[in-house]
Amino acid sequence: MNTSGVPVSSVSDEAIDMSQPLRVYWAPGCTACLRMKEFLVGHGVAFESIDAARDARGRDELATFGLRRVPVAARGVHWADGQVLGDVARLAGIRHADAPRLPPAELHRRGLRVLDAALALVARIPEDRLDVALPGRQRTYRQLACHVVQIVEVFCDLVERGRRVEMADYLQPAPAHVDSVRALLDYARAVRDRFAAWGPRVAHTDFAAPADVYYGEQSLHEFLERTVWHAAQHTRQVEAIVRSLGGATEGALTPADLAGLPVPENVYDDAIAIA
């Protein structure tokens, strides 16, 4: 494989050829992809939009960088993981500073609230609808609900066991035993209890320490924030599913629950609706 791409994090701003078009690789339903696109649109930056789930040429272009994942922004030979908006901003020529993050204790509280909302909503998905596929993706409602839980489980594995976070961790299928709504709820409650039990350690944790994640340099504080907003965004999608099926959405996340979290404006995609 020709791995000719150069991560923008490894070069100076002067090395980036700003005369080259900015290309953005994404996939439907990908929360970080949506966040990256909204970031660029919000700053008035023009870019070539490439749906790598459908565009074989786009996937081939990613392969020349040695990448098989999205979101990615690229200009010439330089690329940035779309989850690191500071690097995306450099490629886009945007002066950018991260917004202040919520304190770790508050992020932990919000994470518990997200799981509570997910539990309330998943309980309202009819059993015979669990294997309906989301638009533009092969992921089903069952897999989406499990994904919310797995996001938090991955965080727990990192902070409790020192397990490096890999892209594959976010692409896991639903566990084999999660074959019903009841089993899904039991799984979610078990992970919620695990995350809650970690709570007393927040006050004694160094959140400036690096988090061992596949997509670049991140502090543990940044990764906790990402865990919470990532799970929250997918919980918003579960709410949209329940609403589309005519179910009640009491217990869903409120604007107050989301305040201070860098969630995208759109729930699923800027071009594709869940229903």
C-alpha positions, -999 to 999 in steps of 0.1 A, spaced: 0 0 0 12 35 -9 12 54 24 22 87 10 0 108 33 16 130 60 -4 137 93 -7 175 97 2 171 133 37 163 123 44 194 101 45 232 104 17 254 90 41 266 63 44 230 49 7 228 41 -1 236 5 -32 258 9 -36 260 -29 -48 223 -29 -85 217 -24 -97 206 11 -113 172 9 -135 158 36 -141 120 39 -171 109 60 -199 83 63 -236 86 71 -245 84 108 -209 90 119 -211 115 148 -175 127 145 -179 131 107 -210 152 112 -193 173 138 -163 179 115 -185 190 86 -206 213 108 -173 228 121 -161 236 86 -195 249 74 -199 270 105 -166 287 96 -175 292 60 -149 269 47 -155 253 12 -146 216 9 -151 186 -13 -175 162 4 -167 125 -1 -191 99 13 -165 71 18 -192 46 25 -205 49 -11 -176 64 -30 -150 37 -40 -126 63 -53 -128 81 -20 -119 49 -2 -90 44 -25 -78 79 -18 -79 72 19 -59 41 13 -31 62 -2 -28 78 32 -27 44 48 -61 50 63 -93 29 64 -113 51 87 -133 83 87 -136 112 95 -106 125 77 -98 159 62 -70 162 36 -53 189 16 -26 177 -8 -5 150 9 -15 162 44 -44 148 64 -60 152 98 -82 129 118 -116 147 119 -119 139 156 -91 164 164 -107 197 153 -75 216 161 -57 197 133 -87 201 109 -86 238 116 -50 240 105 -57 223 72 -87 246 67 -68 278 76 -91 285 106 -79 302 138 -93 279 164 -92 274 201 -111 247 219 -140 258 240 -137 253 277 -145 218 288 -169 209 315 -151 197 347 -145 159 349 -169 155 377 -197 172 357 -188 151 326 -191 120 347 -225 131 359 -236 139 324 -224 104 312 -246 88 338 -275 109 326 -268 99 290 -270 62 300 -302 68 319 -318 85 289 -306 56 267 -322 31 290 -355 49 290 -356 51 252 -344 16 244 -371 2 265 -396 17 240 -382 1 209 -405 -27 198 -389 -61 199 -397 -68 162 -380 -35 152 -346 -41 167 -330 -53 135 -342 -25 112 -312 -8 95 -305 28 99 -306 48 66 -273 48 47 -257 23 70 -257 -14 78 -260 -7 116 -294 -17 130 -313 -2 159 -300 -29 181 -264 -22 171 -269 16 176 -283 11 211 -254 -13 220 -230 13 205 -241 39 230 -232 14 258 -200 3 242 -187 39 239 -188 41 277 -175 6 282 -144 14 260 -137 44 283 -140 21 314 -116 -4 298 -91 24 293 -92 39 328 -96 7 347 -74 -17 327 -51 6 306 -65 -9 274 -56 12 244 -86 25 224 -86 13 188 -110 21 159 -122 -15 160 -136 -9 195 -162 15 180 -171 -10 152 -180 -39 174 -212 -58 166 -238 -61 193 -227 -88 219 -241 -122 210 -261 -123 242 -280 -91 235 -308 -107 216 -338 -89 230 -348 -56 245 -345 -70 280 -310 -83 273 -301 -49 259 -313 -31 290 -294 -56 313 -262 -49 293 -267 -11 296 -274 -12 333 -243 -33 339 -221 -7 321 -239 21 338 -231 5 372 -195 1 362 -192 38 351 -209 49 383 -185 28 404 -156 46 388 -170 80 399 -152 83 432 -119 80 414 -126 112 394 -112 135 422 -80 115 423 -73 112 386 -49 132 365 -70 143 336 -41 161 320 -24 128 314 -24 114 278 -52 90 268 -39 61 247 -63 64 217 -58 56 181 -67 90 166 -40 112 180 -28 131 211 -56 135 236 -57 142 273 -78 120 295 -101 151 300 -105 154 262 -113 117 259 -138 118 288 -156 147 270 -155 128 237 -170 97 254 -199 117 269 -208 138 238 -203 107 215 -227 86 236 -251 116 239 -252 121 202 -261 85 195 -287 86 223 -303 115 204 -305 92 174 -322 65 196 -347 92 206 -353 100 169 -360 63 162 -384 60 191 -402 91 179 -404 78 143 -420 46 157 -446 66 175 -432 59 210 -431 82 240 -398 100 246 -400 109 283 -366 107 299 -348 117 267 -319 142 269 -328 178 274 -310 210 263 -297 213 298 -283 178 296 -264 188 264 -253 223 274 -215 226 273 -211 194 253 -198 197 217 -226 177 201 -234 184 164 -265 204 156 -280 177 134 -291 145 151 -281 119 124 -267 136 94 -268 169 76 -282 153 45 -299 121 57 -327 119 82 -335 88 104 -371 90 93 
